[in-house]
Amino acid sequence: MKKLLIAVAFVFAAQVSMAQTTTATKTGDPVFKKEVLRLLELSGTNAQYEALIAPIIKSAPADKQADFKKEITESLKGLTDKIADIYMEEFTPEDVKTMIKYFESPVGKKAASKAGVLAEKGQAAGMEWGQSLQGIMMKYSGE
């Protein structure tokens, strides 16, 4: 469970770090924020979160999973809001409009539809890679 949570945190951090540095934009513009939230939905970012929390939810006792899912899903709203603020700092409104156009295109829709699958497979690959590091870490830790 601990490894899974670390992997989820890693993927969230990686998602945030994908943003390119550009001129900072005010995060107080509600119209811009609405567009960024739309971009996060269109891009599949929210679907990635759903894919990443699914195994966490399954780790709860069966009779508590529904409530657990509801609470985690509600907490994602706060994360999405913070991610939107980061996008607003790193991208201009024009950048966001261009990205939205991409995600509204056929290839953009395909990319977004694969976001959850890519997140799942990426998480599995990351966990496998992390496990492969144990031997290397032991080699250098003196054990």
N, C-alpha and C positions, 0 to 999 in steps of 0.2 A: 504494500500500500504506500509506504514511504517513497519507494522508487517511482511509483506511478505519479505521485504528487510532484516529485522533483521533475519528472519528465513533462508534466503538464505545465509547470512553471517555466521550464526551459522553452517549450513551444510558444507560450504566451510572450515571453521575452523576445524570442526570435521574430515573432509576428510584428512586434513593435519596432524592432531594429531594422526591419525591411524598409521603413520610411527613409526617403532621401532627405538630406539637409537642404533646406531652401530658406528663403526669407521668412522670418517668423510672422505669423498672422495672429491677430487678436482672437482669443478663444471665446470672447463674449458675444460674438455675432450669431444670433439664433438661426438666421437663414442659412449661414454657412454650416453651422452645426447640424442642421437638418439634412443638408446635402451630404455631409460626411457620414452621418448615420445611415443614410441611404446607400452610400458607397460601401460601407461595412456589410450591409445586408446583401447588396448585389454581388460583392466580391467573394462571398462565401465565408467571410471571417466568422460570422456568427455560427455558421454550420460547423466550422472547425471546433469552436468551443463546445458545441453539442456533442460532437464525436469524441472530444477529449474527456468530457465529464461522464459519458455513458459508463465506462468501466468503474469509475469512482462510485456512481450510484449503485451499480450492481454489487459493490462490496458491502453495502448496508444490508441489514436483515430484510428479508422479503417483505415483511409487514410494515417496514418503515421506509421503503424505497420511494413511494409516491410522495410522501411529505419531504423526504430528503431531496428529491428531484425538484420539487416546487421551491424549496428554500435556496438550493444552489442556482436554479434558473433565475430566481429573483436577484440573487447576488451578482449574476452576470451583467445585469443592467448597469450596475455601478462600474464594473470593469469596462463595459462597452462605452460608457460615458467618458471614462478616463482615456481610453484608446482614441476616441473621437477628438478629445482635447489635444492629444499628442499629434494626431494627423493635422489638426488645425494649426499647430505650431510649425509643423514641418512642410506643409503643402500650402499652396495658394488656392484660392477659389477656382482659378482657371485650371490648375492641376487636377483638382477634384472633379471638375466638369469633364475633363479629358478622360480621366479614369472611369467615370460613370459611363461615358460613351463606349469605351472599350468593353466594359462588363455588360452593356446592353447589346453588344454585337454577338453574332453566333459563336465565335471562338471564345469571347469573354464569358458568355453564358456557360459554355462547356467547361471552361476553367473553374468557374464558380461552382458548378455542379459537382466537380471532382474535389472540391476543397476538403470535405469531410473525409473522403477516402484517402486523400493525400496526407491529411493530418494523422489518421490512424496508422497508415503504413509508415509514415515518417517517424511516428512515435515508436513503433515496433523496431524500426531500423536504429533509431537513437538508443533504445534500451539495449539492443543487441550490441551495438558499438560500445556502450557504457560497460557492459559485462566483459567485453573483450579487453577493456582497459585494466581490469583487475589484475591480470597477469603482469602487465607492464608496471602497474603501480607497486605490486609486491616486489618486483625486481629492484625497484629503486628505493623502496622503503626500508630495506635491510632485513626483511623477514625471510 
